[in-house]
Amino acid sequence: MRGEQDEKPETRRLLFLGVLAPWRFHYCSCFSLASLAVRGWVVGLWLAALVALPALAQPKLDIPYVPTPHVVVDEMLRLANVGPRDLVIDLGSGDGRIVITAAKKFGARGIGVELDFHLLIQSEESARQAGVEDRVKFLEQDLFKAELSQATVITLYLLPSVMRKLKPKLLDLKPGTRLVAHEFDLEDWKPDRQTTIRKNVFLWIVPAKAAGRWQARLPIPPIERLLEIAITQRYQEVSANAWLNGVQAQVWEMTLSGDRLSFVIVDSTDRDNEANLYFEGRVTGNAIEGEVARGVGNARATFKWRAVRSGS
Ligand SMILES: C[S@@+](CC[C@H](N)C(=O)[O-])C[C@H]1O[C@@H](n2cnc3c(N)ncnc32)[C@H](O)[C@@H]1O
């Protein structure tokens, strides 16, 4: 199945007819001055079309076609934990093998974005042969213009310069979107996970935007505590300073995975009854909501907590 953005094959078919039709006219027409004039005009058009045809047939590619070996495709999809609820988009999809494998072996849906017309035709044929044509589609489209907001997994086998150019767009995707790349990484954006089985494979989980100052009231008996926390963030790496009822408290073990934030603060409000506060929450816009557990084992008690962003 090919998508709505696909306009070029039709253009190409028309141009093809435009090239052949004048040639038929030229061949059949009689030898009058008028027909010669028309023929001159038509031959001119025909020559112009001949010059334009290779340009249309060969769109400018930002990356040459080099397929990912099948075992590396398997590893990319395994590392990204692809499943039936995923929509996998492969940017620069080549012969379609990544999205076809995602559909066939993992039950996902897939979209391949590719500029090479012949590879698109090949992908559609391979999808039919694999019996997954109802779960995948291939768009003839520039990967920089692809709509990515519905993707849960994006696969990339692209040159470093292309990865660099795509990075801001990738970082702005819905928190939790998984990005999995073969061979080339995203430079200073460190992967969340990485494996090497013949080739390097990198996984990133798009982090929520957690940086800023946050305030929360913690309904922990015997007295409510006011938590103020200032989070600094570089990609998924987070750290923070915190104050509990105005007293500085160190923040331990802070992690951010997609929209999931967790950290620990030692509650020393009652010096004789110190306990760890284990925070977990989801960052959604300017709020963090989740659970905080005070203490461990039999002494563990959990409470809901909600923080709002009070500044940047
Ligand atoms: C290195 S190959 C990767 C193919 C496939 N993803 C795989 O891993 O087997 C890169 C692909 O990107 C395609 N490509 C290059 N520039 C593109 C662009 N601007 N938009 C869409 N596809 C592009 C190429 O035609 C090629 O098929």
The ligand as a MOL file (V3000), in Angstrom:
LIG
                    3D

  0  0  0     0  0            999 V3000
M  V30 BEGIN CTAB
M  V30 COUNTS 27 29 0 0 0
M  V30 BEGIN ATOM
M  V30 1 C 21.5780 3.0540 4.6440 0
M  V30 2 S 20.0740 2.7830 3.7690 0 CHG=1
M  V30 3 C 19.0950 2.0080 5.0290 0
M  V30 4 C 18.0040 1.1330 4.4900 0
M  V30 5 C 17.1510 0.4260 5.5480 0
M  V30 6 N 16.6660 1.3410 6.5550 0
M  V30 7 C 17.9390 -0.6600 6.2410 0
M  V30 8 O 18.4040 -0.4100 7.3720 0
M  V30 9 O 18.1080 -1.7240 5.6540 0 CHG=-1
M  V30 10 C 19.4140 4.4400 3.6930 0
M  V30 11 C 18.1800 4.5740 2.8250 0
M  V30 12 O 17.7490 5.9220 2.8910 0
M  V30 13 C 17.2110 6.3010 1.6340 0
M  V30 14 N 17.2480 7.7690 1.5880 0
M  V30 15 C 18.3040 8.5690 1.3560 0
M  V30 16 N 17.9720 9.8700 1.4620 0
M  V30 17 C 16.6440 9.8890 1.7800 0
M  V30 18 C 15.7210 10.9320 2.0380 0
M  V30 19 N 16.0690 12.2250 2.0100 0
M  V30 20 N 14.4430 10.6050 2.3310 0
M  V30 21 C 14.0580 9.2940 2.3690 0
M  V30 22 N 14.9050 8.2590 2.1490 0
M  V30 23 C 16.1900 8.5410 1.8470 0
M  V30 24 C 18.1120 5.6140 0.6570 0
M  V30 25 O 17.4890 5.4350 -0.6040 0
M  V30 26 C 18.3870 4.2810 1.3610 0
M  V30 27 O 17.4690 3.3110 0.9650 0
M  V30 END ATOM
M  V30 BEGIN BOND
M  V30 1 1 1 2
M  V30 2 1 2 3
M  V30 3 1 2 10
M  V30 4 1 3 4
M  V30 5 1 4 5
M  V30 6 1 5 6
M  V30 7 1 5 7
M  V30 8 2 7 8
M  V30 9 1 7 9
M  V30 10 1 10 11
M  V30 11 1 11 12
M  V30 12 1 11 26
M  V30 13 1 12 13
M  V30 14 1 13 14
M  V30 15 1 13 24
M  V30 16 1 14 15
M  V30 17 1 14 23
M  V30 18 2 15 16
M  V30 19 1 16 17
M  V30 20 1 17 18
M  V30 21 2 17 23
M  V30 22 1 18 19
M  V30 23 2 18 20
M  V30 24 1 20 21
M  V30 25 2 21 22
M  V30 26 1 22 23
M  V30 27 1 24 25
M  V30 28 1 24 26
M  V30 29 1 26 27
M  V30 END BOND
M  V30 END CTAB
M  END
